[in-house]
Amino acid sequence: MKTSTLINQDFYPEYEAEVAEVSPHHTTTEELLSKFGATLSRSISRLSDEELTNLARNYRRQQKMSGGIWDIYEIVQERLIRNPEQEDPKALIHAILGECCYSPTGQMSHKKLWHMISGKKRWNPKKSYYVVQNALDRVTEFCVHYKLPIFSILVGSSDARYVDDEVAVHIFDYCKKLGADVGDNPFAFVAKQLKQANEFIDKNAYFH
Protein backbone atom coordinates (compact mmCIF):
# COMPACT_ATOMS: atom_id res chain seq x y z
CA MET A 1 0.00 0.00 0.00
CA LYS A 2 1.36 3.43 -0.92
CA THR A 3 1.53 6.18 1.63
CA SER A 4 -1.35 8.63 1.67
CA THR A 5 -0.10 12.05 2.69
CA LEU A 6 -2.30 14.17 4.93
CA ILE A 7 -0.29 17.36 4.69
CA ASN A 8 0.73 19.86 2.05
CA GLN A 9 1.96 18.22 -1.15
CA ASP A 10 4.96 20.55 -1.16
CA PHE A 11 6.49 18.53 1.65
CA TYR A 12 6.55 15.46 -0.61
CA PRO A 13 7.51 16.67 -4.09
CA GLU A 14 8.50 13.14 -5.14
CA TYR A 15 4.93 11.89 -4.78
CA GLU A 16 2.79 11.84 -7.88
CA ALA A 17 -0.40 13.84 -7.48
CA GLU A 18 -2.64 10.87 -8.24
CA VAL A 19 -0.97 8.74 -5.56
CA ALA A 20 -1.34 11.14 -2.64
CA GLU A 21 -4.74 11.30 -1.00
CA VAL A 22 -5.48 14.38 1.05
CA SER A 23 -7.76 13.78 4.00
CA PRO A 24 -10.78 16.11 4.15
CA HIS A 25 -10.58 18.77 6.82
CA HIS A 26 -12.97 18.55 9.73
CA THR A 27 -15.21 21.55 10.26
CA THR A 28 -13.73 22.27 13.68
CA THR A 29 -10.97 20.99 15.87
CA GLU A 30 -13.61 20.03 18.44
CA GLU A 31 -15.27 17.76 15.88
CA LEU A 32 -12.02 15.88 15.36
CA LEU A 33 -11.24 15.69 19.07
CA SER A 34 -14.70 14.38 19.89
CA LYS A 35 -14.09 11.35 17.68
CA PHE A 36 -10.89 10.45 19.48
CA GLY A 37 -12.57 11.13 22.79
CA ALA A 38 -15.24 8.61 21.87
CA THR A 39 -12.52 6.03 21.35
CA LEU A 40 -11.07 6.68 24.79
CA SER A 41 -14.41 6.32 26.50
CA ARG A 42 -15.12 2.88 25.03
CA SER A 43 -15.12 0.26 27.76
CA ILE A 44 -14.84 -2.38 25.03
CA SER A 45 -11.14 -1.54 24.83
CA ARG A 46 -10.67 -3.32 28.15
CA LEU A 47 -11.71 -6.68 26.68
CA SER A 48 -9.07 -9.21 25.69
CA ASP A 49 -8.60 -10.34 22.09
CA GLU A 50 -10.08 -13.70 23.03
CA GLU A 51 -13.17 -12.05 24.50
CA LEU A 52 -13.66 -10.01 21.33
CA THR A 53 -13.35 -13.18 19.24
CA ASN A 54 -15.93 -14.96 21.39
CA LEU A 55 -18.38 -12.07 21.08
CA ALA A 56 -18.04 -12.03 17.29
CA ARG A 57 -18.41 -15.82 17.16
CA ASN A 58 -21.62 -15.67 19.23
CA TYR A 59 -23.13 -13.08 16.89
CA ARG A 60 -22.29 -15.20 13.85
CA ARG A 61 -23.70 -18.34 15.45
CA GLN A 62 -26.98 -16.55 16.29
CA GLN A 63 -26.97 -14.72 12.94
CA LYS A 64 -27.43 -11.38 14.68
CA MET A 65 -25.74 -7.99 14.35
CA SER A 66 -26.70 -6.51 17.72
CA GLY A 67 -28.35 -7.29 21.02
CA GLY A 68 -25.41 -7.40 23.39
CA ILE A 69 -23.58 -4.61 25.21
CA TRP A 70 -21.60 -3.98 22.01
CA ASP A 71 -22.91 -4.68 18.52
CA ILE A 72 -20.91 -6.41 15.81
CA TYR A 73 -19.78 -3.13 14.25
CA GLU A 74 -18.20 -2.00 17.51
CA ILE A 75 -16.39 -5.32 17.79
CA VAL A 76 -15.04 -4.99 14.24
CA GLN A 77 -13.97 -1.38 14.91
CA GLU A 78 -12.18 -2.37 18.09
CA ARG A 79 -10.26 -5.05 16.21
CA LEU A 80 -9.19 -2.47 13.63
CA ILE A 81 -8.03 -0.13 16.38
CA ARG A 82 -5.94 -2.91 17.90
CA ASN A 83 -4.43 -3.85 14.56
CA PRO A 84 -4.07 -0.52 12.76
CA GLU A 85 -2.77 -0.13 9.25
CA GLN A 86 0.70 1.37 9.55
CA GLU A 87 -0.06 3.95 6.85
CA ASP A 88 -3.31 5.12 8.44
CA PRO A 89 -2.46 7.85 10.98
CA LYS A 90 -5.98 8.15 12.36
CA ALA A 91 -6.15 4.40 13.09
CA LEU A 92 -2.70 4.62 14.67
CA ILE A 93 -3.80 7.49 16.91
CA HIS A 94 -6.86 5.52 17.97
CA ALA A 95 -4.59 2.59 18.86
CA ILE A 96 -2.09 4.76 20.76
CA LEU A 97 -4.74 6.61 22.73
CA GLY A 98 -6.65 3.44 23.48
CA GLU A 99 -3.52 1.80 24.87
CA CYS A 100 -2.27 4.83 26.81
CA CYS A 101 -5.70 5.39 28.29
CA TYR A 102 -5.36 2.19 30.35
CA SER A 103 -1.58 2.22 30.78
CA PRO A 104 -0.41 2.96 34.37
CA THR A 105 2.18 5.36 32.92
CA GLY A 106 0.11 6.84 30.10
CA GLN A 107 2.78 5.67 27.63
CA MET A 108 3.32 2.71 25.32
CA SER A 109 6.40 1.05 23.86
CA HIS A 110 7.56 0.75 20.25
CA LYS A 111 7.37 -3.02 20.67
CA LYS A 112 3.70 -2.85 21.72
CA LEU A 113 2.80 -0.74 18.70
CA TRP A 114 4.75 -3.14 16.47
CA HIS A 115 2.73 -6.06 17.77
CA MET A 116 -0.49 -4.16 17.04
CA ILE A 117 0.62 -3.24 13.51
CA SER A 118 2.09 -6.62 12.60
CA GLY A 119 -0.42 -8.93 14.23
CA LYS A 120 1.96 -9.87 17.04
CA LYS A 121 4.89 -10.86 14.82
CA ARG A 122 8.26 -11.24 16.52
CA TRP A 123 10.08 -7.99 17.29
CA ASN A 124 13.18 -7.37 15.17
CA PRO A 125 15.28 -4.54 16.68
CA LYS A 126 16.16 -2.97 13.33
CA LYS A 127 13.39 -3.90 10.89
CA SER A 128 10.51 -3.59 13.36
CA TYR A 129 11.76 -0.28 14.73
CA TYR A 130 12.07 1.11 11.20
CA VAL A 131 8.43 0.19 10.43
CA VAL A 132 7.19 1.64 13.73
CA GLN A 133 9.13 4.87 13.27
CA ASN A 134 7.68 5.37 9.80
CA ALA A 135 4.19 4.79 11.22
CA LEU A 136 4.83 7.32 13.98
CA ASP A 137 6.02 9.85 11.43
CA ARG A 138 2.60 9.56 9.77
CA VAL A 139 1.05 10.26 13.18
CA THR A 140 3.27 13.31 13.63
CA GLU A 141 2.30 14.62 10.20
CA PHE A 142 -1.39 14.24 11.00
CA CYS A 143 -1.05 15.98 14.36
CA VAL A 144 0.93 18.89 12.94
CA HIS A 145 -1.53 19.30 10.08
CA TYR A 146 -4.59 19.31 12.36
CA LYS A 147 -2.85 21.21 15.17
CA LEU A 148 -3.32 18.37 17.66
CA PRO A 149 -0.93 17.40 20.45
CA ILE A 150 1.89 15.32 18.95
CA PHE A 151 0.55 11.93 20.02
CA SER A 152 3.59 10.10 18.66
CA ILE A 153 5.39 11.42 21.75
CA LEU A 154 3.44 8.85 23.79
CA VAL A 155 5.39 5.98 22.17
CA GLY A 156 8.99 5.24 23.16
CA SER A 157 11.54 2.49 23.68
CA SER A 158 9.65 1.49 26.81
CA ASP A 159 6.31 2.34 28.45
CA ALA A 160 8.00 4.47 31.09
CA ARG A 161 6.75 7.93 32.01
CA TYR A 162 9.70 9.72 30.45
CA VAL A 163 10.51 10.38 26.79
CA ASP A 164 13.79 9.09 25.36
CA ASP A 165 16.19 11.84 24.28
CA GLU A 166 16.51 10.24 20.85
CA VAL A 167 12.74 10.19 20.42
CA ALA A 168 12.44 13.79 21.60
CA VAL A 169 15.05 15.09 19.17
CA HIS A 170 13.58 13.14 16.25
CA ILE A 171 10.07 14.48 16.85
CA PHE A 172 11.39 18.03 17.30
CA ASP A 173 13.37 17.87 14.04
CA TYR A 174 10.50 16.27 12.14
CA CYS A 175 7.94 18.80 13.35
CA LYS A 176 10.32 21.61 12.44
CA LYS A 177 10.71 20.13 8.95
CA LEU A 178 6.93 20.11 8.62
CA GLY A 179 6.78 23.81 9.39
CA ALA A 180 5.50 23.60 12.97
CA ASP A 181 6.38 26.32 15.49
CA VAL A 182 8.75 24.30 17.70
CA GLY A 183 10.93 27.02 19.25
CA ASP A 184 14.64 26.51 19.88
CA ASN A 185 14.70 23.88 22.63
CA PRO A 186 13.79 20.30 21.61
CA PHE A 187 13.16 19.17 25.17
CA ALA A 188 10.99 22.15 26.06
CA PHE A 189 8.91 21.51 22.95
CA VAL A 190 8.55 17.81 23.71
CA ALA A 191 7.70 18.45 27.36
CA LYS A 192 4.92 20.81 26.28
CA GLN A 193 3.57 18.28 23.75
CA LEU A 194 3.68 15.46 26.30
CA LYS A 195 1.75 17.59 28.78
CA GLN A 196 -0.88 18.45 26.17
CA ALA A 197 -1.20 14.82 25.07
CA ASN A 198 -1.69 13.63 28.65
CA GLU A 199 -4.19 16.41 29.34
CA PHE A 200 -6.09 15.32 26.24
CA ILE A 201 -6.30 11.76 27.58
CA ASP A 202 -7.32 12.95 31.04
CA LYS A 203 -10.06 15.11 29.55
CA ASN A 204 -11.48 12.53 27.16
CA ALA A 205 -11.03 9.22 28.96
CA TYR A 206 -13.91 7.83 30.96
CA PHE A 207 -13.25 4.66 32.88
CA HIS A 208 -16.14 2.23 33.27
C-alpha atoms as a printed R data frame, in Angstrom:
    type eleno elety resid chain resno       x       y      z
1   ATOM     1    CA   MET     A     1   0.000   0.000  0.000
2   ATOM     2    CA   LYS     A     2   1.359   3.427 -0.920
3   ATOM     3    CA   THR     A     3   1.529   6.176  1.633
4   ATOM     4    CA   SER     A     4  -1.351   8.625  1.670
5   ATOM     5    CA   THR     A     5  -0.099  12.051  2.686
6   ATOM     6    CA   LEU     A     6  -2.305  14.166  4.928
7   ATOM     7    CA   ILE     A     7  -0.293  17.363  4.691
8   ATOM     8    CA   ASN     A     8   0.731  19.857  2.049
9   ATOM     9    CA   GLN     A     9   1.956  18.220 -1.147
10  ATOM    10    CA   ASP     A    10   4.955  20.553 -1.163
11  ATOM    11    CA   PHE     A    11   6.485  18.526  1.654
12  ATOM    12    CA   TYR     A    12   6.553  15.457 -0.605
13  ATOM    13    CA   PRO     A    13   7.505  16.675 -4.091
14  ATOM    14    CA   GLU     A    14   8.500  13.137 -5.140
15  ATOM    15    CA   TYR     A    15   4.927  11.891 -4.777
16  ATOM    16    CA   GLU     A    16   2.789  11.836 -7.878
17  ATOM    17    CA   ALA     A    17  -0.396  13.836 -7.485
18  ATOM    18    CA   GLU     A    18  -2.645  10.873 -8.236
19  ATOM    19    CA   VAL     A    19  -0.969   8.740 -5.556
20  ATOM    20    CA   ALA     A    20  -1.338  11.137 -2.645
21  ATOM    21    CA   GLU     A    21  -4.741  11.302 -1.003
22  ATOM    22    CA   VAL     A    22  -5.482  14.382  1.045
23  ATOM    23    CA   SER     A    23  -7.765  13.783  4.001
24  ATOM    24    CA   PRO     A    24 -10.778  16.111  4.151
25  ATOM    25    CA   HIS     A    25 -10.582  18.772  6.825
26  ATOM    26    CA   HIS     A    26 -12.970  18.549  9.729
27  ATOM    27    CA   THR     A    27 -15.213  21.548 10.264
28  ATOM    28    CA   THR     A    28 -13.731  22.275 13.685
29  ATOM    29    CA   THR     A    29 -10.968  20.987 15.874
30  ATOM    30    CA   GLU     A    30 -13.609  20.025 18.442
31  ATOM    31    CA   GLU     A    31 -15.273  17.763 15.884
32  ATOM    32    CA   LEU     A    32 -12.023  15.878 15.363
33  ATOM    33    CA   LEU     A    33 -11.245  15.692 19.072
34  ATOM    34    CA   SER     A    34 -14.696  14.379 19.888
35  ATOM    35    CA   LYS     A    35 -14.093  11.347 17.683
36  ATOM    36    CA   PHE     A    36 -10.889  10.455 19.477
37  ATOM    37    CA   GLY     A    37 -12.568  11.132 22.794
38  ATOM    38    CA   ALA     A    38 -15.238   8.613 21.866
39  ATOM    39    CA   THR     A    39 -12.520   6.031 21.354
40  ATOM    40    CA   LEU     A    40 -11.065   6.676 24.790
41  ATOM    41    CA   SER     A    41 -14.413   6.322 26.497
42  ATOM    42    CA   ARG     A    42 -15.122   2.884 25.027
43  ATOM    43    CA   SER     A    43 -15.123   0.264 27.763
44  ATOM    44    CA   ILE     A    44 -14.845  -2.376 25.026
45  ATOM    45    CA   SER     A    45 -11.140  -1.537 24.831
46  ATOM    46    CA   ARG     A    46 -10.673  -3.319 28.148
47  ATOM    47    CA   LEU     A    47 -11.708  -6.684 26.675
48  ATOM    48    CA   SER     A    48  -9.068  -9.212 25.694
49  ATOM    49    CA   ASP     A    49  -8.597 -10.336 22.086
50  ATOM    50    CA   GLU     A    50 -10.085 -13.700 23.031
51  ATOM    51    CA   GLU     A    51 -13.171 -12.052 24.502
52  ATOM    52    CA   LEU     A    52 -13.658 -10.013 21.326
53  ATOM    53    CA   THR     A    53 -13.352 -13.177 19.236
54  ATOM    54    CA   ASN     A    54 -15.928 -14.961 21.386
55  ATOM    55    CA   LEU     A    55 -18.383 -12.071 21.083
56  ATOM    56    CA   ALA     A    56 -18.044 -12.033 17.292
57  ATOM    57    CA   ARG     A    57 -18.406 -15.819 17.157
58  ATOM    58    CA   ASN     A    58 -21.622 -15.670 19.225
59  ATOM    59    CA   TYR     A    59 -23.130 -13.085 16.892
60  ATOM    60    CA   ARG     A    60 -22.295 -15.195 13.852
61  ATOM    61    CA   ARG     A    61 -23.704 -18.337 15.448
62  ATOM    62    CA   GLN     A    62 -26.975 -16.546 16.289
63  ATOM    63    CA   GLN     A    63 -26.969 -14.719 12.937
64  ATOM    64    CA   LYS     A    64 -27.429 -11.383 14.680
65  ATOM    65    CA   MET     A    65 -25.743  -7.994 14.351
66  ATOM    66    CA   SER     A    66 -26.698  -6.509 17.719
67  ATOM    67    CA   GLY     A    67 -28.353  -7.292 21.021
68  ATOM    68    CA   GLY     A    68 -25.409  -7.402 23.391
69  ATOM    69    CA   ILE     A    69 -23.579  -4.611 25.210
70  ATOM    70    CA   TRP     A    70 -21.595  -3.984 22.008
71  ATOM    71    CA   ASP     A    71 -22.915  -4.678 18.516
72  ATOM    72    CA   ILE     A    72 -20.907  -6.409 15.806
73  ATOM    73    CA   TYR     A    73 -19.784  -3.125 14.248
74  ATOM    74    CA   GLU     A    74 -18.203  -2.000 17.514
75  ATOM    75    CA   ILE     A    75 -16.389  -5.321 17.787
76  ATOM    76    CA   VAL     A    76 -15.036  -4.986 14.245
77  ATOM    77    CA   GLN     A    77 -13.973  -1.384 14.905
78  ATOM    78    CA   GLU     A    78 -12.178  -2.375 18.093
79  ATOM    79    CA   ARG     A    79 -10.257  -5.050 16.213
80  ATOM    80    CA   LEU     A    80  -9.190  -2.471 13.628
81  ATOM    81    CA   ILE     A    81  -8.034  -0.132 16.382
82  ATOM    82    CA   ARG     A    82  -5.942  -2.908 17.905
83  ATOM    83    CA   ASN     A    83  -4.432  -3.849 14.557
84  ATOM    84    CA   PRO     A    84  -4.071  -0.518 12.763
85  ATOM    85    CA   GLU     A    85  -2.770  -0.130  9.245
86  ATOM    86    CA   GLN     A    86   0.701   1.373  9.546
87  ATOM    87    CA   GLU     A    87  -0.056   3.952  6.849
88  ATOM    88    CA   ASP     A    88  -3.311   5.116  8.444
89  ATOM    89    CA   PRO     A    89  -2.462   7.849 10.979
90  ATOM    90    CA   LYS     A    90  -5.978   8.146 12.356
91  ATOM    91    CA   ALA     A    91  -6.147   4.404 13.087
92  ATOM    92    CA   LEU     A    92  -2.700   4.620 14.672
93  ATOM    93    CA   ILE     A    93  -3.800   7.489 16.914
94  ATOM    94    CA   HIS     A    94  -6.864   5.516 17.968
95  ATOM    95    CA   ALA     A    95  -4.590   2.594 18.864
96  ATOM    96    CA   ILE     A    96  -2.092   4.761 20.761
97  ATOM    97    CA   LEU     A    97  -4.744   6.615 22.734
98  ATOM    98    CA   GLY     A    98  -6.652   3.437 23.481
99  ATOM    99    CA   GLU     A    99  -3.517   1.795 24.868
100 ATOM   100    CA   CYS     A   100  -2.269   4.830 26.810
101 ATOM   101    CA   CYS     A   101  -5.700   5.386 28.293
102 ATOM   102    CA   TYR     A   102  -5.359   2.194 30.352
103 ATOM   103    CA   SER     A   103  -1.579   2.220 30.782
104 ATOM   104    CA   PRO     A   104  -0.406   2.962 34.365
105 ATOM   105    CA   THR     A   105   2.180   5.361 32.919
106 ATOM   106    CA   GLY     A   106   0.110   6.841 30.103
107 ATOM   107    CA   GLN     A   107   2.777   5.674 27.627
108 ATOM   108    CA   MET     A   108   3.318   2.710 25.325
109 ATOM   109    CA   SER     A   109   6.401   1.045 23.857
110 ATOM   110    CA   HIS     A   110   7.563   0.751 20.254
111 ATOM   111    CA   LYS     A   111   7.366  -3.016 20.672
112 ATOM   112    CA   LYS     A   112   3.704  -2.854 21.724
113 ATOM   113    CA   LEU     A   113   2.800  -0.739 18.700
114 ATOM   114    CA   TRP     A   114   4.750  -3.135 16.467
115 ATOM   115    CA   HIS     A   115   2.733  -6.065 17.773
116 ATOM   116    CA   MET     A   116  -0.490  -4.164 17.044
117 ATOM   117    CA   ILE     A   117   0.621  -3.241 13.507
118 ATOM   118    CA   SER     A   118   2.092  -6.624 12.600
119 ATOM   119    CA   GLY     A   119  -0.422  -8.928 14.232
120 ATOM   120    CA   LYS     A   120   1.957  -9.873 17.039
121 ATOM   121    CA   LYS     A   121   4.885 -10.857 14.823
122 ATOM   122    CA   ARG     A   122   8.257 -11.242 16.515
123 ATOM   123    CA   TRP     A   123  10.081  -7.987 17.285
124 ATOM   124    CA   ASN     A   124  13.176  -7.373 15.172
125 ATOM   125    CA   PRO     A   125  15.275  -4.539 16.679
126 ATOM   126    CA   LYS     A   126  16.158  -2.971 13.327
127 ATOM   127    CA   LYS     A   127  13.386  -3.904 10.893
128 ATOM   128    CA   SER     A   128  10.507  -3.586 13.355
129 ATOM   129    CA   TYR     A   129  11.756  -0.279 14.735
130 ATOM   130    CA   TYR     A   130  12.066   1.110 11.202
131 ATOM   131    CA   VAL     A   131   8.432   0.188 10.432
132 ATOM   132    CA   VAL     A   132   7.185   1.637 13.725
133 ATOM   133    CA   GLN     A   133   9.130   4.865 13.267
134 ATOM   134    CA   ASN     A   134   7.676   5.372  9.795
135 ATOM   135    CA   ALA     A   135   4.194   4.788 11.217
136 ATOM   136    CA   LEU     A   136   4.827   7.315 13.982
137 ATOM   137    CA   ASP     A   137   6.022   9.848 11.432
138 ATOM   138    CA   ARG     A   138   2.600   9.555  9.771
139 ATOM   139    CA   VAL     A   139   1.048  10.258 13.181
140 ATOM   140    CA   THR     A   140   3.267  13.309 13.633
141 ATOM   141    CA   GLU     A   141   2.295  14.622 10.200
142 ATOM   142    CA   PHE     A   142  -1.392  14.236 10.998
143 ATOM   143    CA   CYS     A   143  -1.046  15.977 14.360
144 ATOM   144    CA   VAL     A   144   0.929  18.887 12.936
145 ATOM   145    CA   HIS     A   145  -1.527  19.296 10.084
146 ATOM   146    CA   TYR     A   146  -4.586  19.312 12.360
147 ATOM   147    CA   LYS     A   147  -2.848  21.206 15.175
148 ATOM   148    CA   LEU     A   148  -3.323  18.368 17.657
149 ATOM   149    CA   PRO     A   149  -0.932  17.399 20.451
150 ATOM   150    CA   ILE     A   150   1.887  15.324 18.950
151 ATOM   151    CA   PHE     A   151   0.551  11.927 20.019
152 ATOM   152    CA   SER     A   152   3.594  10.101 18.658
153 ATOM   153    CA   ILE     A   153   5.388  11.425 21.752
154 ATOM   154    CA   LEU     A   154   3.442   8.852 23.787
155 ATOM   155    CA   VAL     A   155   5.393   5.984 22.170
156 ATOM   156    CA   GLY     A   156   8.991   5.240 23.155
157 ATOM   157    CA   SER     A   157  11.543   2.490 23.683
158 ATOM   158    CA   SER     A   158   9.646   1.489 26.812
159 ATOM   159    CA   ASP     A   159   6.310   2.338 28.449
160 ATOM   160    CA   ALA     A   160   8.002   4.473 31.089
161 ATOM   161    CA   ARG     A   161   6.746   7.930 32.008
162 ATOM   162    CA   TYR     A   162   9.698   9.716 30.449
163 ATOM   163    CA   VAL     A   163  10.512  10.381 26.788
164 ATOM   164    CA   ASP     A   164  13.793   9.092 25.361
165 ATOM   165    CA   ASP     A   165  16.187  11.844 24.285
166 ATOM   166    CA   GLU     A   166  16.513  10.239 20.847
167 ATOM   167    CA   VAL     A   167  12.740  10.188 20.419
168 ATOM   168    CA   ALA     A   168  12.443  13.790 21.604
169 ATOM   169    CA   VAL     A   169  15.051  15.086 19.166
170 ATOM   170    CA   HIS     A   170  13.578  13.137 16.247
171 ATOM   171    CA   ILE     A   171  10.074  14.484 16.851
172 ATOM   172    CA   PHE     A   172  11.387  18.029 17.302
173 ATOM   173    CA   ASP     A   173  13.369  17.865 14.043
174 ATOM   174    CA   TYR     A   174  10.501  16.271 12.138
175 ATOM   175    CA   CYS     A   175   7.936  18.804 13.349
176 ATOM   176    CA   LYS     A   176  10.316  21.608 12.441
177 ATOM   177    CA   LYS     A   177  10.712  20.132  8.954
178 ATOM   178    CA   LEU     A   178   6.933  20.106  8.622
179 ATOM   179    CA   GLY     A   179   6.780  23.808  9.390
180 ATOM   180    CA   ALA     A   180   5.499  23.603 12.969
181 ATOM   181    CA   ASP     A   181   6.384  26.317 15.487
182 ATOM   182    CA   VAL     A   182   8.749  24.300 17.703
183 ATOM   183    CA   GLY     A   183  10.926  27.017 19.247
184 ATOM   184    CA   ASP     A   184  14.636  26.507 19.875
185 ATOM   185    CA   ASN     A   185  14.699  23.878 22.628
186 ATOM   186    CA   PRO     A   186  13.794  20.300 21.605
187 ATOM   187    CA   PHE     A   187  13.164  19.168 25.165
188 ATOM   188    CA   ALA     A   188  10.993  22.146 26.061
189 ATOM   189    CA   PHE     A   189   8.915  21.511 22.948
190 ATOM   190    CA   VAL     A   190   8.546  17.810 23.709
191 ATOM   191    CA   ALA     A   191   7.699  18.452 27.362
192 ATOM   192    CA   LYS     A   192   4.916  20.806 26.280
193 ATOM   193    CA   GLN     A   193   3.572  18.281 23.754
194 ATOM   194    CA   LEU     A   194   3.685  15.459 26.298
195 ATOM   195    CA   LYS     A   195   1.751  17.595 28.781
196 ATOM   196    CA   GLN     A   196  -0.881  18.447 26.169
197 ATOM   197    CA   ALA     A   197  -1.204  14.816 25.070
198 ATOM   198    CA   ASN     A   198  -1.688  13.632 28.653
199 ATOM   199    CA   GLU     A   199  -4.186  16.410 29.336
200 ATOM   200    CA   PHE     A   200  -6.094  15.324 26.239
201 ATOM   201    CA   ILE     A   201  -6.301  11.757 27.581
202 ATOM   202    CA   ASP     A   202  -7.324  12.945 31.043
203 ATOM   203    CA   LYS     A   203 -10.064  15.105 29.548
204 ATOM   204    CA   ASN     A   204 -11.477  12.531 27.155
205 ATOM   205    CA   ALA     A   205 -11.025   9.215 28.957
206 ATOM   206    CA   TYR     A   206 -13.910   7.830 30.956
207 ATOM   207    CA   PHE     A   207 -13.250   4.656 32.883
208 ATOM   208    CA   HIS     A   208 -16.140   2.225 33.266
